[in-house]
Amino acid sequence: MATIGAVNRQRLLMLAALVIVLLLAVVLGLRSAASRLEAGLRDALGPRASIGAVHLGFTGVEVSDLRIRGAQGSWPAADELVAKRVHLRPGLASLWSRGWHIARIEVEDGYLSLLRTRQGKLRVLPALLDKPVKPGGEASSKPRVHIADVVLREVAIDFHDASVRSGMHKLRFESLQAEVGPLDLPAFDSPTAIDLQAMLKGPQRNGRITIQGEFTIATLDAKLKAAVNDVDLVALQPYLLKVNEAGVKRGTLDLSLDARVKAKHLHAPGRVTLTGLELASGSGLLGTFGGVPRQAVLAAMERDGRIEVGFTLEGRIDDPAFSINDNFATKLAGGLAETLGVSLGGVVEGVGSVIKGLLGR
C-alpha cells in the first residue's frame, strides 16, 4: 500500500510540474507576443502620436496618455484620438502565424473626433487609416490583423459634419460604452458583433442612443437594431430646417429601426416620433417646418402632443437607382402627410432635405 501511495504522489508531482511548465510557456509566450506588439504599435501610430508611458506586462501592453493630434488646417479638432489608458492583450497565435492576432483591446476614458466631408464621406483616424501606400507596395500587401474584441469605456465623440447647409455642425456624444468584434483587417470580411450605448448632448436635454447586432463591412450584410430616445431637437436643427425656416425652441425626437441587409437587399422597418415640438416665432401662415406646413405641425402638436410616423425602407443597395435617403424621404413623407392631413407634394421635398442632412449623400 505504501508503494502505491508513493507512486501516486510521484504522479501528482509530475503532473504539477507539467502544469507549471505549461503555465510558464504560456506566460513567456504572451510576454514575447506583447514585446512584438509593442514594437509594432510604436511603428503604426505615426509621427503625430505621443505616448505618456508604455508598460510591457506578462499578458499585454498597457499604454497611458495616448494622443494622436489632428492635422493642422485639415482636421476640425485638435486631436483625432486621446485615451487615458489603452490595454492590448495579444493572442498567442501571433507567435507562429503571419500578421497580428490581438485577443482584446480596451480603451478607457477616451476621446475620438469624426469628420463627415461636404461630399458625405465619413473619415475616422486618418493618421492611422489613410496612410499612403509605399512605392512599389499594394494595399493587399498589408499584414492581416485579427482583433477578437474591442471594448470602449467612457469615451466621448465629437462628430463634425460639413455636409449641412449651415457649414460645419458638431454633435457631441458622451459616456459611450461599446463592445465590438471580431475585426479582420484589412479585408473586414468577418461578421462583427456590436453592442453600443451613448449619450447625445443637447442644449436643453441629453438623449440616449443604442445600437445592437452584427454586420460584415466587406459585404454590407447586417442585422442591426438602433434606438434613439429623447434626443434634443434643438441639437438637430441643421438637419430639420430649410434655409428660410424659423428655428426650434424645444422638443424631442425618438427613432427605432430594425435593419436587415442580406445579399445587398435592405429591409428596415422603423418609427419616428416628435414630441413637445415648439417652433420659434416667424414665417407666418405660409411658413414650413422641414418643408411641412407649419400650421399643420403646430395643430398636430397642440392636439396630440406628438407626431408619430412609421416607415419601411426596402431595396437593393447595389442598385445605382436606389437611394436610402430618397427611399426614407418618400416613406416618411407619406406617413407625415397622412398623419397631418396635408398634401404629399410639399412634404416630400421637406423631409428629403432632413434625411439627406442626417445621412449625408
Phi, psi and chi 1 to 4 in degrees:
 res  aa     phi    psi   chi1   chi2   chi3   chi4
   1 MET       -  -40.8  -64.9  -67.2  -66.9      -
   2 ALA   -62.7  -35.4      -      -      -      -
   3 THR   -66.1  -41.1  -56.7      -      -      -
   4 ILE   -64.1  -40.5  -64.6  175.8      -      -
   5 GLY   -63.7  -40.0      -      -      -      -
   6 ALA   -64.7  -39.5      -      -      -      -
   7 VAL   -63.6  -43.1  170.8      -      -      -
   8 ASN   -63.2  -41.5  -72.8  -23.9      -      -
   9 ARG   -62.8  -39.5  -75.9 -164.8  -61.6  -86.9
  10 GLN   -63.9  -40.7 -174.7  176.5   10.1      -
  11 ARG   -65.1  -41.0  -72.5  178.2  176.3  176.0
  12 LEU   -62.5  -41.5  -73.5  174.2      -      -
  13 LEU   -64.0  -40.7  -72.2  172.8      -      -
  14 MET   -65.3  -40.4  -69.0  179.2   61.9      -
  15 LEU   -65.0  -43.0  179.3   59.9      -      -
  16 ALA   -61.8  -42.4      -      -      -      -
  17 ALA   -62.8  -40.0      -      -      -      -
  18 LEU   -63.9  -42.6  179.5   59.8      -      -
  19 VAL   -61.7  -43.8  170.1      -      -      -
  20 ILE   -61.5  -43.1  -67.7  173.5      -      -
  21 VAL   -61.5  -43.2  169.5      -      -      -
  22 LEU   -64.0  -41.8  -71.6  174.7      -      -
  23 LEU   -63.2  -42.1  -73.6  175.0      -      -
  24 LEU   -62.1  -39.2  -75.0  174.1      -      -
  25 ALA   -64.0  -41.8      -      -      -      -
  26 VAL   -64.4  -45.9  170.1      -      -      -
  27 VAL   -62.6  -45.9  170.2      -      -      -
  28 LEU   -64.5  -36.1  -69.0  174.7      -      -
  29 GLY   -65.3  -44.2      -      -      -      -
  30 LEU   -63.2  -37.9  -73.5  171.7      -      -
  31 ARG   -63.1  -43.2  175.1   79.5  177.0 -176.7
  32 SER   -65.6  -42.7  176.1      -      -      -
  33 ALA   -65.0  -39.4      -      -      -      -
  34 ALA   -64.7  -39.2      -      -      -      -
  35 SER   -63.3  -41.5  178.8      -      -      -
  36 ARG   -66.2  -37.9 -178.2  169.0  174.7 -106.5
  37 LEU   -66.4  -38.5 -179.1   58.7      -      -
  38 GLU   -61.0  -45.2  178.8 -167.6    6.7      -
  39 ALA   -62.9  -42.7      -      -      -      -
  40 GLY   -66.3  -35.8      -      -      -      -
  41 LEU   -63.7  -47.2  176.0   65.4      -      -
  42 ARG   -61.0  -36.4  -69.7 -174.7  178.7  -83.5
  43 ASP   -72.2  -34.6  179.0   65.3      -      -
  44 ALA   -77.9  -28.6      -      -      -      -
  45 LEU   -67.5  -33.0  -73.5  175.9      -      -
  46 GLY    88.8  176.1      -      -      -      -
  47 PRO   -72.3  -19.9   25.7  -34.1      -      -
  48 ARG   -88.0    4.2  -66.1 -151.7  -56.9  -88.3
  49 ALA   -98.7  148.5      -      -      -      -
  50 SER  -137.3  148.6   61.5      -      -      -
  51 ILE  -129.8  131.1  -63.7  175.0      -      -
  52 GLY   -68.5  -48.9      -      -      -      -
  53 ALA  -160.3  152.3      -      -      -      -
  54 VAL  -124.4  123.7  176.8      -      -      -
  55 HIS  -111.5  121.1  175.0   68.9      -      -
  56 LEU   -96.2  107.6 -176.6   61.2      -      -
  57 GLY  -103.7 -176.5      -      -      -      -
  58 PHE   -73.0  -24.4  -74.8  108.2      -      -
  59 THR  -113.9    5.5   60.3      -      -      -
  60 GLY   163.3 -168.3      -      -      -      -
  61 VAL  -116.5  130.4  177.5      -      -      -
  62 GLU  -114.7  123.2 -174.9  168.0  -52.3      -
  63 VAL  -109.6  130.7  179.1      -      -      -
  64 SER  -115.1  146.8   60.6      -      -      -
  65 ASP    53.8   53.7  -62.2  -37.3      -      -
  66 LEU   -81.2  136.1  169.4   64.1      -      -
  67 ARG  -143.0  131.0  179.8 -172.6 -179.3 -168.2
  68 ILE  -118.9  112.0  -59.8  178.8      -      -
  69 ARG   -73.9  147.5  -63.8 -179.0  -61.5  -83.5
  70 GLY   -76.5  150.7      -      -      -      -
  71 ALA   -68.2  120.9      -      -      -      -
  72 GLN   -63.0  128.8 -169.5  172.2    6.7      -
  73 GLY    92.3  -18.6      -      -      -      -
  74 SER  -125.3   -1.8   61.6      -      -      -
  75 TRP  -125.2  136.7 -165.9 -109.0      -      -
  76 PRO   -76.9   -6.4   28.7  -35.5      -      -
  77 ALA  -128.3  159.5      -      -      -      -
  78 ALA   -66.1  -30.8      -      -      -      -
  79 ASP  -129.7  144.4  -60.9  -53.8      -      -
  80 GLU   -83.8  -36.8  -66.6 -179.0   13.3      -
  81 LEU  -152.9  136.9  173.8   69.5      -      -
  82 VAL  -137.8  136.5  177.1      -      -      -
  83 ALA  -145.1  129.1      -      -      -      -
  84 LYS   -67.6  -38.2 -171.2   70.1  175.9  177.3
  85 ARG  -148.6  132.7  173.4 -176.1  173.9  -87.1
  86 VAL  -130.4  124.8 -179.8      -      -      -
  87 HIS  -115.1  125.5 -177.0   80.3      -      -
  88 LEU  -116.4  122.0  -60.2   94.9      -      -
  89 ARG  -109.8  114.0  178.3  159.2   59.0   88.7
  90 PRO   -73.7  157.2   28.8  -34.1      -      -
  91 GLY   -92.1  146.4      -      -      -      -
  92 LEU   -62.7  -22.6  -74.3  173.8      -      -
  93 ALA   -62.4  -18.9      -      -      -      -
  94 SER   -62.9  -20.8  -66.4      -      -      -
  95 LEU   -76.4  -28.2  -64.2  174.5      -      -
  96 TRP  -124.1   -3.4   60.1   76.1      -      -
  97 SER  -120.1  161.4   60.7      -      -      -
  98 ARG   -73.4  155.6  -63.0 -176.7   60.8 -174.8
  99 GLY    79.7 -164.8      -      -      -      -
 100 TRP  -116.5  139.2  -64.3   95.4      -      -
 101 HIS  -124.0  113.3  -67.8 -101.4      -      -
 102 ILE  -116.0  120.2  -58.7  174.9      -      -
 103 ALA   -72.8  -36.2      -      -      -      -
 104 ARG  -162.1  138.2 -170.0  176.9  179.9   90.6
 105 ILE  -122.1  124.4  -61.9  176.9      -      -
 106 GLU  -117.6  127.9  -62.6 -179.8   20.4      -
 107 VAL  -118.6  125.4  179.6      -      -      -
 108 GLU  -122.3  142.5  -66.1 -177.6    1.4      -
 109 ASP    51.2   61.7 -166.8    9.7      -      -
 110 GLY  -115.8  172.5      -      -      -      -
 111 TYR  -142.5  138.3  165.1   82.3      -      -
 112 LEU  -138.7  135.9  179.1   68.0      -      -
 113 SER  -111.7  137.7   59.3      -      -      -
 114 LEU  -120.6  152.1  -49.6  177.5      -      -
 115 LEU  -132.9  126.5  170.3   64.0      -      -
 116 ARG  -104.6  121.3 -174.5  161.2   68.2 -173.3
 117 THR   -73.3  170.9   66.4      -      -      -
 118 ARG   -59.2  -28.0 -174.1  172.1  -63.0  -83.2
 119 GLN   -84.4   -2.0  -64.8   73.5   31.1      -
 120 GLY    92.5    7.1      -      -      -      -
 121 LYS   -85.0  132.4  179.0 -177.0  177.8 -178.0
 122 LEU   -89.2  128.9 -177.6   64.4      -      -
 123 ARG  -116.2  129.8  -61.7 -172.6   65.4 -161.3
 124 VAL  -131.4  126.8 -176.5      -      -      -
 125 LEU    45.3   60.4  -72.0  173.8      -      -
 126 PRO   -60.8  -27.6   20.6  -32.4      -      -
 127 ALA   -60.6  -29.1      -      -      -      -
 128 LEU  -101.7  -39.2  -60.7 -179.8      -      -
 129 LEU   -98.5  -14.2  -57.1  179.8      -      -
 130 ASP  -107.7   25.0  -68.2   -4.6      -      -
 131 LYS   -67.0  133.9  -71.2 -175.7  176.8 -179.1
 132 PRO   -67.6  149.2   25.2  -33.8      -      -
 133 VAL   -71.7  134.4  178.1      -      -      -
 134 LYS   -65.6  149.8  -64.5  179.7 -179.9  179.6
 135 PRO   -53.1  130.0  -24.8   33.2      -      -
 136 GLY    84.2   -5.6      -      -      -      -
 137 GLY   -98.3  165.0      -      -      -      -
 138 GLU  -131.3  155.6  -62.8 -178.7   -0.8      -
 139 ALA   -58.9  -33.8      -      -      -      -
 140 SER   -69.5  -15.5   60.3      -      -      -
 141 SER   -82.3   -5.8   64.7      -      -      -
 142 LYS   -65.5  141.0  -65.5 -179.7  179.9  178.8
 143 PRO   -66.1  145.6   24.0  -34.3      -      -
 144 ARG   -74.5  139.3  -74.0 -173.6   63.7   89.3
 145 VAL  -124.7  121.6  178.0      -      -      -
 146 HIS  -108.1  118.5  175.0   80.9      -      -
 147 ILE  -113.7  113.9  -55.0  172.8      -      -
 148 ALA   -71.3  -37.7      -      -      -      -
 149 ASP  -154.5  134.6 -162.5   22.8      -      -
 150 VAL  -122.7  125.8  178.0      -      -      -
 151 VAL  -119.9  128.3  177.1      -      -      -
 152 LEU  -115.5  132.1  -53.8  177.7      -      -
 153 ARG  -130.4  127.5  -63.0 -168.5  179.5   97.5
 154 GLU    52.1   57.5  -67.2  -60.3  -36.1      -
 155 VAL  -105.5  139.7  172.8      -      -      -
 156 ALA  -107.4  143.4      -      -      -      -
 157 ILE  -130.3  130.6  -65.4  178.8      -      -
 158 ASP  -103.8  117.8  -79.4  -22.3      -      -
 159 PHE  -102.4  108.1  175.8   63.4      -      -
 160 HIS   -96.7  121.9  -58.2  -93.9      -      -
 161 ASP  -116.8  111.3 -167.1  -11.0      -      -
 162 ALA   -94.2    3.5      -      -      -      -
 163 SER   -90.1   -6.4   67.6      -      -      -
 164 VAL   -81.7  159.1  -62.5      -      -      -
 165 ARG   -61.9  -35.6  -68.7  176.1  179.6  -92.0
 166 SER   -80.3    3.8   58.1      -      -      -
 167 GLY    98.4 -151.3      -      -      -      -
 168 MET   -68.9  128.2 -169.1   72.7   71.9      -
 169 HIS  -125.7  139.9  179.6   62.9      -      -
 170 LYS  -118.0  131.0 -176.0  174.9   79.0  171.1
 171 LEU  -111.2  136.9  -66.7  174.3      -      -
 172 ARG  -112.1  122.9  173.7   80.8  173.9 -173.8
 173 PHE  -111.0  135.1  -60.4   87.2      -      -
 174 GLU  -132.5  168.1  -67.1 -174.9   -6.9      -
 175 SER    52.6   38.3  -59.7      -      -      -
 176 LEU   -74.4  128.3 -175.9  142.3      -      -
 177 GLN  -122.7  129.3  -42.9  -76.4  -21.2      -
 178 ALA  -152.1  150.9      -      -      -      -
 179 GLU  -133.8  123.4 -173.3  164.7   -1.8      -
 180 VAL  -133.6  139.0  179.9      -      -      -
 181 GLY   158.5  162.9      -      -      -      -
 182 PRO   -80.9  163.6   31.5  -35.8      -      -
 183 LEU  -125.2  130.3  -67.5  167.8      -      -
 184 ASP  -118.6  106.7  -73.4  -61.9      -      -
 185 LEU   -99.5  147.9  -70.7   70.2      -      -
 186 PRO   -90.8    2.6   33.5  -34.6      -      -
 187 ALA   -74.8  -34.1      -      -      -      -
 188 PHE    51.5   43.4  -68.2  106.5      -      -
 189 ASP  -103.8   10.9   52.8   -1.0      -      -
 190 SER  -108.2  145.3  -59.3      -      -      -
 191 PRO   -61.3  131.9  -21.4   32.7      -      -
 192 THR  -116.2  122.8  -61.7      -      -      -
 193 ALA   -82.4  146.7      -      -      -      -
 194 ILE  -139.4  137.2  179.1  170.5      -      -
 195 ASP  -140.2  109.1 -173.9   -8.1      -      -
 196 LEU  -134.9  138.3  179.0  149.9      -      -
 197 GLN  -135.9  142.0  -57.0   88.1   39.6      -
 198 ALA  -155.4  163.1      -      -      -      -
 199 MET  -109.8  128.6  176.5  175.7   64.1      -
 200 LEU   -97.2  115.2  175.2   56.0      -      -
 201 LYS   -71.8  141.8  -62.8  -75.1  -70.9 -177.8
 202 GLY  -137.0  160.4      -      -      -      -
 203 PRO   -61.0  -32.4  -22.5   33.2      -      -
 204 GLN  -112.4  -26.6  -61.7  173.4   -5.8      -
 205 ARG  -158.9  162.8   64.6 -170.1  -56.7  154.0
 206 ASN  -108.8  136.7  -59.4  -35.0      -      -
 207 GLY  -104.5  171.2      -      -      -      -
 208 ARG  -119.5  142.9  -60.5  -63.6  -55.0  178.8
 209 ILE  -129.0  133.1  -66.0  177.1      -      -
 210 THR  -132.3  141.7   61.0      -      -      -
 211 ILE  -137.3  128.9  -59.7  174.4      -      -
 212 GLN  -139.1  147.5  -66.5  179.3  -40.7      -
 213 GLY   141.2 -151.7      -      -      -      -
 214 GLU  -148.1  153.7   68.1  173.9   29.4      -
 215 PHE  -150.7  155.0   64.1   97.3      -      -
 216 THR  -115.3  112.7  -56.2      -      -      -
 217 ILE   -63.3  -40.3  -61.1  174.5      -      -
 218 ALA   -66.4  -40.9      -      -      -      -
 219 THR   -99.9  -13.9   63.3      -      -      -
 220 LEU    70.0   10.0  -61.1 -179.2      -      -
 221 ASP   -63.5  140.1  -74.8   -4.5      -      -
 222 ALA  -157.0  150.2      -      -      -      -
 223 LYS  -136.9   98.4  -63.9  179.1 -178.3  178.1
 224 LEU  -130.6  138.2  -66.0  172.5      -      -
 225 LYS  -117.8  127.4  -70.3 -172.8  176.4 -178.3
 226 ALA  -125.2  143.5      -      -      -      -
 227 ALA  -139.0  135.2      -      -      -      -
 228 VAL  -122.3  125.1  175.5      -      -      -
 229 ASN  -129.6  130.7  -60.9  108.0      -      -
 230 ASP    57.9   37.8  -66.8  -35.1      -      -
 231 VAL   -77.6  135.0  170.2      -      -      -
 232 ASP   -68.2  119.4 -167.5  -20.0      -      -
 233 LEU   -65.9  -25.2  -79.6  171.4      -      -
 234 VAL   -61.6  -36.4  177.0      -      -      -
 235 ALA   -67.8  -20.9      -      -      -      -
 236 LEU  -102.4   11.7  -58.8  178.6      -      -
 237 GLN   -53.6  -42.2  -75.3 -168.5   90.1      -
 238 PRO   -60.0  -24.6  -24.9   35.7      -      -
 239 TYR   -89.6  -22.4  -52.9  112.8      -      -
 240 LEU   -93.8  -26.4  -63.5  169.7      -      -
 241 LEU  -108.8  144.6  -58.1  178.7      -      -
 242 LYS   -86.4  173.3  -60.9  172.9   69.7  175.6
 243 VAL   -56.7  -44.3  174.7      -      -      -
 244 ASN   -97.8   12.6  -63.6  -38.6      -      -
 245 GLU   -91.1  148.9  -68.5 -179.5  -31.1      -
 246 ALA   -71.5  161.0      -      -      -      -
 247 GLY   -81.8 -179.8      -      -      -      -
 248 VAL   -99.7  130.3  175.9      -      -      -
 249 LYS   -84.5  -42.5  -68.7  178.3   62.9  175.7
 250 ARG  -166.5  169.4   60.5  179.8   54.7   86.5
 251 GLY   142.7  165.4      -      -      -      -
 252 THR  -131.5  157.9   62.2      -      -      -
 253 LEU  -124.8  134.7  178.1  142.7      -      -
 254 ASP  -122.3  141.2  -64.3  -86.2      -      -
 255 LEU  -144.6  137.4  179.7  145.4      -      -
 256 SER  -128.1  142.0   61.7      -      -      -
 257 LEU  -146.2  132.0 -173.0   69.4      -      -
 258 ASP  -119.9   95.9 -171.3   -4.3      -      -
 259 ALA  -101.3  135.0      -      -      -      -
 260 ARG  -129.7  129.6  -61.8  -73.4 -170.6  -86.8
 261 VAL  -127.2  121.1  179.0      -      -      -
 262 LYS  -138.5  126.9 -177.2   65.7  175.6  177.6
 263 ALA    51.7   42.8      -      -      -      -
 264 LYS    69.7   10.8  -56.9  -63.5  177.8   65.2
 265 HIS  -104.1  127.4 -176.7  -90.2      -      -
 266 LEU  -100.6  134.1  169.2   68.8      -      -
 267 HIS  -136.8  115.7  176.3   75.2      -      -
 268 ALA  -145.7   90.3      -      -      -      -
 269 PRO   -74.5  147.9   25.2  -31.7      -      -
 270 GLY  -158.5  178.4      -      -      -      -
 271 ARG  -148.8  138.4 -176.6  165.7  -65.4  -85.9
 272 VAL  -120.2  136.3  170.9      -      -      -
 273 THR  -132.1  126.5  -56.5      -      -      -
 274 LEU  -103.9  128.2  -57.0  178.5      -      -
 275 THR  -127.9  138.7  -55.1      -      -      -
 276 GLY    60.5   31.9      -      -      -      -
 277 LEU   -70.7  127.4  174.8   63.2      -      -
 278 GLU  -127.1  131.3  -67.5 -174.1   24.9      -
 279 LEU  -103.4  148.2  -57.3  178.7      -      -
 280 ALA   -66.5  154.6      -      -      -      -
 281 SER   -68.2  151.6   59.3      -      -      -
 282 GLY   130.6  174.4      -      -      -      -
 283 SER    76.9  -21.6  -58.7      -      -      -
 284 GLY    70.7 -165.0      -      -      -      -
 285 LEU   -67.8  -26.8  -66.7  174.9      -      -
 286 LEU   -92.7    5.7  -61.0  178.8      -      -
 287 GLY   -70.3  163.1      -      -      -      -
 288 THR  -132.9  163.0   59.3      -      -      -
 289 PHE  -127.8  110.2  170.9   77.1      -      -
 290 GLY    61.0   26.8      -      -      -      -
 291 GLY    88.9  -10.3      -      -      -      -
 292 VAL   -89.2  137.4 -179.2      -      -      -
 293 PRO   -49.9  125.1  -28.7   35.5      -      -
 294 ARG   -57.6  -44.0  172.8 -170.8  175.4   90.5
 295 GLN   -64.5  -34.0  -67.6  -56.2  -45.7      -
 296 ALA   -67.0  -39.6      -      -      -      -
 297 VAL   -64.4  -47.8  173.6      -      -      -
 298 LEU   -64.1  -38.5  -65.7  177.2      -      -
 299 ALA   -64.3  -41.6      -      -      -      -
 300 ALA   -65.5  -39.6      -      -      -      -
 301 MET   -66.4  -40.7  -77.8  -66.0  166.6      -
 302 GLU   -66.8  -35.2 -176.1  175.7   -5.4      -
 303 ARG   -77.7  -46.3 -178.6 -179.1   67.1 -112.3
 304 ASP  -114.7  -17.5  -56.1  -38.3      -      -
 305 GLY    80.2   -4.5      -      -      -      -
 306 ARG  -159.9  162.3   62.3  171.3   56.8 -167.7
 307 ILE  -126.6  122.4  -62.3  174.4      -      -
 308 GLU  -123.2  129.0 -171.5  170.6   -9.5      -
 309 VAL  -135.0  131.1  178.0      -      -      -
 310 GLY   -99.2  154.7      -      -      -      -
 311 PHE  -156.6  163.6   60.7   88.5      -      -
 312 THR  -140.2  121.8  -61.6      -      -      -
 313 LEU   -86.7  135.3  -53.3 -178.5      -      -
 314 GLU  -149.0  135.6 -164.9   89.4   38.4      -
 315 GLY   155.2  171.9      -      -      -      -
 316 ARG   -91.5  121.0  -71.4 -165.8   58.3   83.6
 317 ILE   -75.2  -11.5   58.9  176.9      -      -
 318 ASP   -94.4    4.2   58.7  -12.9      -      -
 319 ASP   -86.4  118.6 -178.0   -5.4      -      -
 320 PRO   -56.8  -24.7  -22.7   33.0      -      -
 321 ALA   -82.9  -10.1      -      -      -      -
 322 PHE   -92.9  132.6  175.9   77.6      -      -
 323 SER  -130.4  124.8  165.7      -      -      -
 324 ILE   -60.3  -41.5  -68.1  178.5      -      -
 325 ASN   -58.3  -52.2  -64.9  -20.9      -      -
 326 ASP   -66.3  -39.2  -65.0  -20.3      -      -
 327 ASN   -62.6  -44.6 -168.4  -82.9      -      -
 328 PHE   -62.8  -45.3 -162.6  178.3      -      -
 329 ALA   -60.4  -44.1      -      -      -      -
 330 THR   -65.3  -46.4  -59.0      -      -      -
 331 LYS   -63.6  -46.3  -59.4  -70.4 -173.9 -179.4
 332 LEU   -69.4  -36.2 -165.8   55.4      -      -
 333 ALA   -62.7  -41.5      -      -      -      -
 334 GLY   -61.1  -42.1      -      -      -      -
 335 GLY   -66.5  -41.0      -      -      -      -
 336 LEU   -64.3  -44.0  -85.6  173.1      -      -
 337 ALA   -60.8  -41.5      -      -      -      -
 338 GLU   -67.5  -42.4 -178.2  178.1   -6.3      -
 339 THR   -65.9  -42.6  -59.6      -      -      -
 340 LEU   -89.8  -12.1  -60.0  178.1      -      -
 341 GLY    70.1   38.2      -      -      -      -
 342 VAL  -119.4  168.5  -61.4      -      -      -
 343 SER   -70.7  152.3   65.0      -      -      -
 344 LEU   -76.3  -26.7 -175.3   61.0      -      -
 345 GLY   -55.8  -50.1      -      -      -      -
 346 GLY   -75.1  -22.4      -      -      -      -
 347 VAL   -72.9  -39.5  176.4      -      -      -
 348 VAL   -58.5  -45.3  173.1      -      -      -
 349 GLU   -63.8  -44.2  178.1 -174.2   -1.4      -
 350 GLY   -66.2  -49.6      -      -      -      -
 351 VAL   -65.8  -35.0  175.8      -      -      -
 352 GLY   -58.5  -40.7      -      -      -      -
 353 SER   -67.4  -34.1   66.4      -      -      -
 354 VAL   -66.1  -49.3  171.8      -      -      -
 355 ILE   -67.5  -38.9  -58.2  -53.3      -      -
 356 LYS   -65.0  -34.0  -71.7  179.9 -179.6  178.8
 357 GLY   -67.3  -42.5      -      -      -      -
 358 LEU   -71.2  -41.0  -74.3  169.5      -      -
 359 LEU   -94.1  -26.1  -60.4 -178.9      -      -
 360 GLY    73.1  131.4      -      -      -      -
 361 ARG  -165.1      - -179.0   69.5  173.4 -108.4
